[in-house]
């Protein structure tokens, strides 16, 4: 069990589950069951995926440049997602007739 976690296999299992989750959510969106469009789904899942990939890279002895790059990618995607959610929330909370479309 120690090798499962120390060697990064646990991370690979979680990454696989994230891919399955993304596919399922996109299929459900196409069936009009899930309200999240594919772009929103990917923006939600991408930062965590990038952080897991950084952890896997660190465990496998990759360079600090790769690990830090993956952390940076996670930050950028998270900020893009946050900005989009903030704009959507501002639009929903705008008073009627305020000219905000």
Order of alpha helices (4+ residues) and beta strands (2+ residues): alpha-alpha-alpha-alpha
